[in-house]
Structure formats: structure tokens, C-alpha cells
Amino acid sequence: MSVTKRLISGSAASWAQIAVGIVTQIAIVPIYLNYWSVKTYGLWLAIQAIITFLSMLDFGHQQYLGFEFLRIGNENRRLLSKYLWSGISVGFCISLVQIALIVILLFSGALPYLLGEAGTTDTQMLDEAGIVLLFQIVTYLIVISISGLITR
């Protein structure tokens, strides 16, 4: 595949991903607000912000590998394989660090401060937020960190 075709296909895939993300976010907000209170939705947004912050390093690593895959192309499958498996290993290690950070947040009692709920008496909501946060990061490990590299 020529450099031009790889550039066009990579750009098209990136723009399609951005478009799907925008449409999804616009469509899903009214659904959330229909079933959740404003406080619950705000907590959900805080959880998503924490996940986004924690996954920045992994996202940067994934972007780097994606560009390397485009640069290498299909000509050198051995090098592609080397990058893929080393990328999976690094992505897995990054994800383990992310999981460890969330577990530390849960057991240290810092999560309510991070969510802006330090003075709340609703401990059940905070416990559920911690569980959701943990599930989100584990799902990120399985669906995005490792599977995302394989599908590239």
C-alpha cells in the first residue's frame, strides 16, 4: 500500500471515530438525564473524567503504535508483530498501574475528595462510584488497551 493510501485511510478512520464519538455523546445525554438525577449524572461525568485522565498515557502509547503501524505498512510483518506484542505488553503494564491507582483511591478514602463529595453522607453512592470506576478501568484494559491494538 502506498504512503498516500495509508495516509488517507488513517485520516478517514480517525475522522470517522471522532464523528461517532460526537454523535454518541449528543444522543446519550438526554437518555441519561431522563433516568438519572443531576447529581448522579454529575458523578458519572466525574468518573468519566478520572478514567480519561488515568488513560492518557495508554492512549498516547496507542496513538504512537498506530502511527508506527501505518509507517511500517504490510511489507514487514515481522516488525509489525514485534511492535504489536511489545505494545500489548506495555499496554497491559500501564493498565495494571491504572487499576492499582484506582484501588489506592478506593482504600485510602481519597475518592470522595476527588469526586467533590467530601462532605456527603451518602456512602452507598460513593461505594457504587468506586465500583463503577474499577469496572470502567478493567473494561478499558480489555476492550481498548489490548483489543484496540489487535484490531489496528
Contact map, one row per residue, 1 for C-alpha under 8 A:
11101100000000000000000000000000000000000000000000000000000000000000000011000000000000000000000000000000000000000000000000000000000000000000000000000000
11111100000000000000000000000000000000000000000000000000000000000000000000000000000000000000000000000000000000000000000000000000000000000000000000000000
11111110000000000000000000000000000000000000000000000000000000000000001000000000000000000000000000000000000000000000000000000000000000000000000000000000
01111111000000000000000000000000000000000000000000000000000000000000000000000000000000000000000000000000000000000000000000000000000000000000000000000000
11111111100000000000000000000000000000000000000000000000000000000000000000000000000000000000000000000000000000000000000000000000000000000000000000000000
11111111110000000000000000000000000000000000000000000000000000000000010010000000000000000000000000000000000000000000000000000000000000000000000000000000
00111111111000000000000000000000000000000000000000000000000000000000010000000000000000000000000000000000000000000000000000000000000000000000000000000000
00011111111100000000000000000000000000000000000000000000000000000000000000000000000000000000000000000000000000000000000000000000000000000000000000000000
00001111111110000000000000000000000000000000000000000000000000000000000000000000000000000000000000000000000000000000000000000000000000000000000000000000
00000111111111000000000000000000000000000000000000000000000000000000010000000000000000000000000000000000000000000000000000000000000000000000000000000000
00000011111111100000000000000000000000000000000000000000000000000000000000000000000000000000000000000000000000000000000000000000000000000000000000000000
00000001111111110000000000000000000000000000000000000000000000000000000000000000000000000000000000000000000000000000000000000000000000000000000000000000
00000000111111111000000000000000000000000000000000000000000000000000000000000000000000000000000000000000000000000000000000000000000000000000000000000000
00000000011111111100000000000000000000000000000000000000000000000000000000000000000000000000000000000000000000000000000000000000000000000000000000000000
00000000001111111110000000000000000000000000000000000000000000000000000000000000000000000000000000000000000000000000000000000000000000000000000000000000
00000000000111111111000000000000000000000000000000000000000000000000000000000000000000000000000000000000000000000000000000000000000000000000000000000000
00000000000011111111100000000000000000000000000000000000000000000000000000000000000000000000000000000000000000000000000000000000000000000000000000000000
00000000000001111111110000000000000000000000000000000000000000000000000000000000000000000000000000000000000000000000000000000000000000000000000000000000
00000000000000111111111000000000000000000000000000000000000000000000000000000000000000000000000000000000000000000000000000000000000000000000000000000000
00000000000000011111111100000000000000000000000000000000000000000000000000000000000000000000000000000000000000000000000000000000000000000000000000000000
00000000000000001111111110000000000000000000000000000000000000000000000000000000000000000000000000000000000000000000000000000000000000000000000000000000
00000000000000000111111111000000000000000000000000000000000000000000000000000000000000000000000000000000000000000000000000000000000000000000000000000000
00000000000000000011111111100000000000000000000000000000000000000000000000000000000000000000000000000000000000000000000000000000000000000000000000000000
00000000000000000001111111110000000000000000000000000000000000000000000000000000000000000000000000000000000000000000000000000000000000000000000000000000
00000000000000000000111111111000000000000000000000000000000000000000000000000000000000000000000000000000000000000000000000000000000000000000000000000000
00000000000000000000011111111100000000000000000000000000000000000000000000000000000000000000000000000000000000000000000000000000000000000000000000000000
00000000000000000000001111111110000000000000000000000000000000000000000000000000000000000000000000000000000000000000000000000000000000000000000000000000
00000000000000000000000111111111000000000000000000000000000000000000000000000000000000000000000000000000000000000000000000000000000000000000000000000000
00000000000000000000000011111111100000000000000000000000000000000000000000000000000000000000000000000000000000000000000000000000000000000000000000000000
00000000000000000000000001111111110000000000000000000000000000000000000000000000000000000000000000000000000000000000000000000000000000000000000000000000
00000000000000000000000000111111111000000000000000000000000000000000000000000000000000000000000000000000000000000000000000000000000000000000000000000000
00000000000000000000000000011111111100001000000000000000000000000000000000000000000000000000000000000000000000000000000000000000000000000000000000000000
00000000000000000000000000001111111111001000000000000000000000000000000000000000000000000000000000000000000000000000000000000000000000000000000000000000
00000000000000000000000000000111111100000000000000000000000000000000000000000000000000000000000000000000000000000000000000000000000000000000000000000000
00000000000000000000000000000011111110000000000000000000000000000000000000000000000000000000000000000000000000000000000000000000000000000000000000000000
00000000000000000000000000000001111111111000000000000000000000000000000000000000000000000000000000000000000000000000000000000000000000000000000000000000
00000000000000000000000000000000101111111000000000000000000000000000000000000000000000000000000000000000000000000000000000000000000000000000000000000000
00000000000000000000000000000000100111111100000000000000000000000000000000000000000000000000000000000000000000000000000000000000000000000000000000000000
00000000000000000000000000000000000111111110000000000000000000000000000000000000000000000000000000000000000000000000000000000000000000000000000000000000
00000000000000000000000000000000000111111111000000000000000000000000000000000000000000000000000000000000000000000000000000000000000000000000000000000000
00000000000000000000000000000001100111111111100000000000000000000000000000000000000000000000000000000000000000000000000000000000000000000000000000000000
00000000000000000000000000000000000001111111110000000000000000000000000000000000000000000000000000000000000000000000000000000000000000000000000000000000
00000000000000000000000000000000000000111111111000000000000000000000000000000000000000000000000000000000000000000010000000000000100000000000000000000000
00000000000000000000000000000000000000011111111100000000000000000000000000000000000000000000000000000000000000000000000000000000100000000000000000000000
00000000000000000000000000000000000000001111111110000000000000000000000000000000000000000000000000000000000000000000000000000000000000000000000000000000
00000000000000000000000000000000000000000111111111000000000000000000000000000000000000000000000000000000000000000010000000000000000000000000000000000000
00000000000000000000000000000000000000000011111111100000000000000000000000000000000000000000000000000000000000000010000000000000100110000000000000000000
00000000000000000000000000000000000000000001111111110000000000000000000000000000000000000000000000000000000000000000000000000000000000000000000000000000
00000000000000000000000000000000000000000000111111111000000000000000000000000000000000000000000000000000000000000000000000000000000000000000000000000000
00000000000000000000000000000000000000000000011111111100000000000000000000000000000000000000000000000000000000000000000000000000000000000000000000000000
00000000000000000000000000000000000000000000001111111110000000000000000000000000000000000000000000000000000000000000000000000000000010011000000000000000
00000000000000000000000000000000000000000000000111111111000000000000000000000000000000000000000000000000000000000000000000000000000000000000000000000000
00000000000000000000000000000000000000000000000011111111000000000000000000000000000000000000000000000000000000000000000000000000000000000000000000000000
00000000000000000000000000000000000000000000000001111111100000000000000000000000000000000000000001000000000000000000000000000000000000000000000000000000
00000000000000000000000000000000000000000000000000111111111000000000000000000000000000000000000001000000000000000000000000000000000000000000000000000000
00000000000000000000000000000000000000000000000000011111111100000000000000000000000000000000000000000000000000000000000000000000000000000000000000000000
00000000000000000000000000000000000000000000000000000111111110000000000000000000000000000000010000000000000000000000000000000000000000000000000000000000
00000000000000000000000000000000000000000000000000000011111111000000000000000000000000000010011000000000000000000000000000000000000000000000000010000000
00000000000000000000000000000000000000000000000000000011111111100000000000000000000000000000000000000000000000000000000000000000000000000000000010000000
00000000000000000000000000000000000000000000000000000001111111110000000000000000000000000000000000000000000000000000000000000000000000000000000000000000
00000000000000000000000000000000000000000000000000000000111111111000000000000000000000100010000000000000000000000000000000000000000000000000000000000000
00000000000000000000000000000000000000000000000000000000011111111100000000000000000000100000000000000000000000000000000000000000000000000000000010001000
00000000000000000000000000000000000000000000000000000000001111111110000000000000000000000000000000000000000000000000000000000000000000000000000000000000
00000000000000000000000000000000000000000000000000000000000111111111000000000000000000000000000000000000000000000000000000000000000000000000000000000000
00000000000000000000000000000000000000000000000000000000000011111111100000000000001100100000000000000000000000000000000000000000000000000000000000001000
00000000000000000000000000000000000000000000000000000000000001111111110000000000000000000000000000000000000000000000000000000000000000000000000000001001
00000000000000000000000000000000000000000000000000000000000000111111111000000000000000000000000000000000000000000000000000000000000000000000000000000000
00000000000000000000000000000000000000000000000000000000000000011111111100000000000000000000000000000000000000000000000000000000000000000000000000000000
00000000000000000000000000000000000000000000000000000000000000001111111110000001001000000000000000000000000000000000000000000000000000000000000000000001
00000110010000000000000000000000000000000000000000000000000000000111111110000000000000000000000000000000000000000000000000000000000000000000000000000000
00100000000000000000000000000000000000000000000000000000000000000011111110000000000000000000000000000000000000000000000000000000000000000000000000000000
00000000000000000000000000000000000000000000000000000000000000000001111111110011000000000000000000000000000000000000000000000000000000000000000000000000
10000100000000000000000000000000000000000000000000000000000000000000111111110000000000000000000000000000000000000000000000000000000000000000000000000000
10000000000000000000000000000000000000000000000000000000000000000000000111111001000000000000000000000000000000000000000000000000000000000000000000000000
00000000000000000000000000000000000000000000000000000000000000000000000111111000000000000000000000000000000000000000000000000000000000000000000000000000
00000000000000000000000000000000000000000000000000000000000000000000000111111111000000000000000000000000000000000000000000000000000000000000000000000000
00000000000000000000000000000000000000000000000000000000000000000000000001111111100000000000000000000000000000000000000000000000000000000000000000000000
00000000000000000000000000000000000000000000000000000000000000000000000000011111110000000000000000000000000000000000000000000000000000000000000000000000
00000000000000000000000000000000000000000000000000000000000000000000000100011111111000000000000000000000000000000000000000000000000000000000000000000000
00000000000000000000000000000000000000000000000000000000000000000000100101011111111100000000000000000000000000000000000000000000000000000000000000000000
00000000000000000000000000000000000000000000000000000000000000000000000000001111111110000000000000000000000000000000000000000000000000000000000000000000
00000000000000000000000000000000000000000000000000000000000000000000000000000111111111000000000000000000000000000000000000000000000000000000000000000000
00000000000000000000000000000000000000000000000000000000000000001000100000000011111111100000000000000000000000000000000000000000000000000000000000000000
00000000000000000000000000000000000000000000000000000000000000001000000000000001111111110000000000000000000000000000000000000000000000000000000000001100
00000000000000000000000000000000000000000000000000000000000000000000000000000000111111111000000000000000000000000000000000000000000000000000000000000000
00000000000000000000000000000000000000000000000000000000000000000000000000000000011111111100000000000000000000000000000000000000000000000000000000000000
00000000000000000000000000000000000000000000000000000000000011001000000000000000001111111110000000000000000000000000000000000000000000000000000000001000
00000000000000000000000000000000000000000000000000000000000000000000000000000000000111111111000000000000000000000000000000000000000000000000000011001000
00000000000000000000000000000000000000000000000000000000000000000000000000000000000011111111100000000000000000000000000000000000000000000000000000000000
00000000000000000000000000000000000000000000000000000000000000000000000000000000000001111111110000000000000000000000000000000000000000000000000000000000
00000000000000000000000000000000000000000000000000000000010010000000000000000000000000111111111000000000000000000000000000000000000000000000000011000000
00000000000000000000000000000000000000000000000000000000000000000000000000000000000000011111111100000000000000000000000000000000000000000000100011000000
00000000000000000000000000000000000000000000000000000000000000000000000000000000000000001111111110000000000000000000000000000000000000000000000000000000
00000000000000000000000000000000000000000000000000000000110000000000000000000000000000000111111111000000000000000000000000000000000000000000000000000000
00000000000000000000000000000000000000000000000000000000010000000000000000000000000000000011111111100000000000000000000000000000000000001100100010000000
00000000000000000000000000000000000000000000000000000000000000000000000000000000000000000001111111110000000000000000000000000000000000000000000000000000
00000000000000000000000000000000000000000000000000000000000000000000000000000000000000000000111111111000000000000000000000000000000000000000000000000000
00000000000000000000000000000000000000000000000000000110000000000000000000000000000000000000011111111100000000000000000000000000000000001000000000000000
00000000000000000000000000000000000000000000000000000000000000000000000000000000000000000000001111111110000000000000000000000000000001001100000000000000
00000000000000000000000000000000000000000000000000000000000000000000000000000000000000000000000111111111000000000000000000000000000000000000000000000000
00000000000000000000000000000000000000000000000000000000000000000000000000000000000000000000000011111111100000000000000000000000000000000000000000000000
00000000000000000000000000000000000000000000000000000000000000000000000000000000000000000000000001111111110000000000000000000000000011000000000000000000
00000000000000000000000000000000000000000000000000000000000000000000000000000000000000000000000000111111111000000000000000000000000001000000000000000000
00000000000000000000000000000000000000000000000000000000000000000000000000000000000000000000000000011111111100000000000000000000000000000000000000000000
00000000000000000000000000000000000000000000000000000000000000000000000000000000000000000000000000001111111111100000000000000000000000000000000000000000
00000000000000000000000000000000000000000000000000000000000000000000000000000000000000000000000000000111111111100000000000000000010000000000000000000000
00000000000000000000000000000000000000000000000000000000000000000000000000000000000000000000000000000011111111000000000000000000000000000000000000000000
00000000000000000000000000000000000000000000000000000000000000000000000000000000000000000000000000000001111111100000000000000000000000000000000000000000
00000000000000000000000000000000000000000000000000000000000000000000000000000000000000000000000000000000111111110000000000000000000000000000000000000000
00000000000000000000000000000000000000000000000000000000000000000000000000000000000000000000000000000000111111111100000000000000000000000000000000000000
00000000000000000000000000000000000000000000000000000000000000000000000000000000000000000000000000000000110111111110000000000100010000000000000000000000
00000000000000000000000000000000000000000000000000000000000000000000000000000000000000000000000000000000000011111111110000000100000000000000000000000000
00000000000000000000000000000000000000000000000000000000000000000000000000000000000000000000000000000000000001111111110000000000000000000000000000000000
00000000000000000000000000000000000000000000000000000000000000000000000000000000000000000000000000000000000001111111100000000000000000000000000000000000
00000000000000000000000000000000000000000010011000000000000000000000000000000000000000000000000000000000000000111111110000000000000000000000000000000000
00000000000000000000000000000000000000000000000000000000000000000000000000000000000000000000000000000000000000011111110000000000000000000000000000000000
00000000000000000000000000000000000000000000000000000000000000000000000000000000000000000000000000000000000000011111111100000000000000000000000000000000
00000000000000000000000000000000000000000000000000000000000000000000000000000000000000000000000000000000000000011011111100000000000000000000000000000000
00000000000000000000000000000000000000000000000000000000000000000000000000000000000000000000000000000000000000000000111110000000000000000000000000000000
00000000000000000000000000000000000000000000000000000000000000000000000000000000000000000000000000000000000000000000111111100000000000000000000000000000
00000000000000000000000000000000000000000000000000000000000000000000000000000000000000000000000000000000000000000000001111100000000000000000000000000000
00000000000000000000000000000000000000000000000000000000000000000000000000000000000000000000000000000000000000000000000111111100000000000000000000000000
00000000000000000000000000000000000000000000000000000000000000000000000000000000000000000000000000000000000000000000000111111110000000000000000000000000
00000000000000000000000000000000000000000000000000000000000000000000000000000000000000000000000000000000000000000000000001111111000000000000000000000000
00000000000000000000000000000000000000000000000000000000000000000000000000000000000000000000000000000000000000000000000001111111100000000000000000000000
00000000000000000000000000000000000000000000000000000000000000000000000000000000000000000000000000000000000000110000000001111111110000000000000000000000
00000000000000000000000000000000000000000000000000000000000000000000000000000000000000000000000000000000000000000000000000111111111000000000000000000000
00000000000000000000000000000000000000000000000000000000000000000000000000000000000000000000000000000000000000000000000000011111111100000000000000000000
00000000000000000000000000000000000000000011001000000000000000000000000000000000000000000000000000000000000000000000000000001111111110000000000000000000
00000000000000000000000000000000000000000000000000000000000000000000000000000000000000000000000000000000010000100000000000000111111111000000000000000000
00000000000000000000000000000000000000000000000000000000000000000000000000000000000000000000000000000000000000000000000000000011111111100000000000000000
00000000000000000000000000000000000000000000001000000000000000000000000000000000000000000000000000000000000000000000000000000001111111110000000000000000
00000000000000000000000000000000000000000000001000100000000000000000000000000000000000000000000000000100000000000000000000000000111111111000000000000000
00000000000000000000000000000000000000000000000000000000000000000000000000000000000000000000000000100110000000000000000000000000011111111100000000000000
00000000000000000000000000000000000000000000000000000000000000000000000000000000000000000000000000000000000000000000000000000000001111111110000000000000
00000000000000000000000000000000000000000000000000100000000000000000000000000000000000000000000000000000000000000000000000000000000111111111000000000000
00000000000000000000000000000000000000000000000000100000000000000000000000000000000000000000001001100000000000000000000000000000000011111111100000000000
00000000000000000000000000000000000000000000000000000000000000000000000000000000000000000000001000100000000000000000000000000000000001111111110000000000
00000000000000000000000000000000000000000000000000000000000000000000000000000000000000000000000000000000000000000000000000000000000000111111111100000000
00000000000000000000000000000000000000000000000000000000000000000000000000000000000000000000000000000000000000000000000000000000000000011111111110000000
00000000000000000000000000000000000000000000000000000000000000000000000000000000000000000001001000000000000000000000000000000000000000001111111111000000
00000000000000000000000000000000000000000000000000000000000000000000000000000000000000000000000000000000000000000000000000000000000000000111111111100000
00000000000000000000000000000000000000000000000000000000000000000000000000000000000000000000000000000000000000000000000000000000000000000011111111110000
00000000000000000000000000000000000000000000000000000000000000000000000000000000000000000000000000000000000000000000000000000000000000000011111111111000
00000000000000000000000000000000000000000000000000000000011001000000000000000000000000010011001000000000000000000000000000000000000000000001111111111000
00000000000000000000000000000000000000000000000000000000000000000000000000000000000000010011000000000000000000000000000000000000000000000000111111111100
00000000000000000000000000000000000000000000000000000000000000000000000000000000000000000000000000000000000000000000000000000000000000000000011111111110
00000000000000000000000000000000000000000000000000000000000000000000000000000000000000000000000000000000000000000000000000000000000000000000001111111111
00000000000000000000000000000000000000000000000000000000000001001100000000000000000100110000000000000000000000000000000000000000000000000000000111111111
00000000000000000000000000000000000000000000000000000000000000000000000000000000000100000000000000000000000000000000000000000000000000000000000001111111
00000000000000000000000000000000000000000000000000000000000000000000000000000000000000000000000000000000000000000000000000000000000000000000000000111111
00000000000000000000000000000000000000000000000000000000000000000100100000000000000000000000000000000000000000000000000000000000000000000000000000011111
